[in-house]
Amino acid sequence: MTYIPEIVTLADIPRHHARWSPRAIATIHADRTTTFEALHVRSSRVANGLIALRVKPGARVALLDQNSDRYFEIMLGVAKVGAVAVTVNWRLAPGEAAYVLKDSCAEVLFIGGRHAARLAPLLAGFTMLRHIVLIDGGAGAWPVYEDWIGRYGDADPGFAGAAQDTAVQIYTSGTTGHPKGVELAHSTFYGLSRYRALEDYDPHFGWIDWGPGDTAIIAIPAFHIGGTYWAFLALYCGAQSVILSQFDVREVLFAIPHHRVTNLILVPTMIQQVLAHPDCATTDFSSLRYLLYGASPIPLDLLREATAMFKCPFIQVYGMTELCGAVTYLPAQDHNSGGTERMRSAGKAITGVGLDIRDPEGRSLPRGTVGEICVHSATRMNGYWNLPAATAATMDAAGWMRTGDAGYMDSDGYVYVQDRIKDMIVSGGENVYPAEVESAIYGHPSVAEVAVIGVPDLKWGEAVKAIVVLKPACEADADSILNFARSRIGAFKVPKSVDFVPALPKNATGKVLKRELRKPFWQDRDRQVN
């Protein structure tokens, strides 16, 4: 990725490319193709519309919808007025989405018509939310995006802003049951590109060395850092983005040969679904330069099958929302279908990233010793929105971030993730925190106690399992508990199974010993992540 000094904020992306390559294609979505010139004009109209709505620098503007070209031009328009784009997970239950909107103090909401109806009853009582725009139409009194944007002029309002200003706020699930808003600066989306010219730049880092001749698929949802970062990376580099509303195997298999896609990022579960589709064997994958995967290591058997089919280099990336995506990578040359020790690792630091393994007191540990993986990077967050204590607990004064993952580093600097210090479960690339699921199940009238853990799963990597103690003289089956949870939390968080036990194991202070609950499911494995 070539460093472009003229791009200081995300707002400068359409400005720069509209000047130097106005006719180049920026985005493709469904039957719409948008050039960088048109992207600049349309994002300026969004900005002028927000100014008319009295949106000031630093104000929050929320987006709740599937991926689309309109979604990202709105985000760029938000940047052009110095406001902050808040991406809301459309898979959340209405109450969960409402919490994010309230917590972020969003003043304007752009929402897809398919989601507006189920959220409308909750939105009526919001005091901070002053304006709602329907992105793709729908019933109601709210203006429709294309009509709304047509009211405003093409002129760029010209707001400059600073690289370290917060540009995007993405919510991550919280261990205490409430999600936290991660504030990401403009510079986090391109901060590592400035290391491209360093003499020690890793020659195997070409997987991120994009240009105008490249084409990427945006299939990961924009409410994930993977989706937003991948889209802005392509736009920053002047590459072409094929934006899918959501991950759909048939659309991916059509888009790769049709648009000659060069760069693709998927989670292992997605790769598995692509390989299982009957059209996969007849799809032309010859345009692919790299296939990146993240969220979890790839099983060796799946890697063998995938490399034989795609016939392109594979790169594993590891990171977190608070670090604006990837901070380590496992190079293509370390992927060996025969299986090697390094295949178990999350790779080594991207140039410009510092890694350290530390004990609970924050002291560095020697190589080969398990401790908490800590990261120092120019892509680190500004902090958690309105949560200074949580920010201080995660990021120290020197800018080192605690990942919450336990692991060790070998003599060559490769990091091996062993377990999660936090209780987070990664299921199909989605982060699920047990506290949220436990809170949802605990309200069931027959449930006395509940503990939620992750267990190995061939399809999802880890599956969410609930272990339940029933109240005396009460009865309940798994379906009734799962249906109850489904009404309160997003479907991807609902457990795949429920076990009933007479009591939960606890220590002397009454804390549930989840390690004991996990042991029967993980005892034959050499590490506690899958």
Order of alpha helices (4+ residues) and beta strands (2+ residues): alpha-beta-beta-alpha-beta-alpha-beta-alpha-beta-alpha-beta-alpha-beta-beta-beta-alpha-beta-alpha-beta-alpha-beta-alpha-beta-beta-beta-beta-beta-beta-alpha-beta-beta-beta-beta-alpha-beta-beta-alpha-beta-alpha
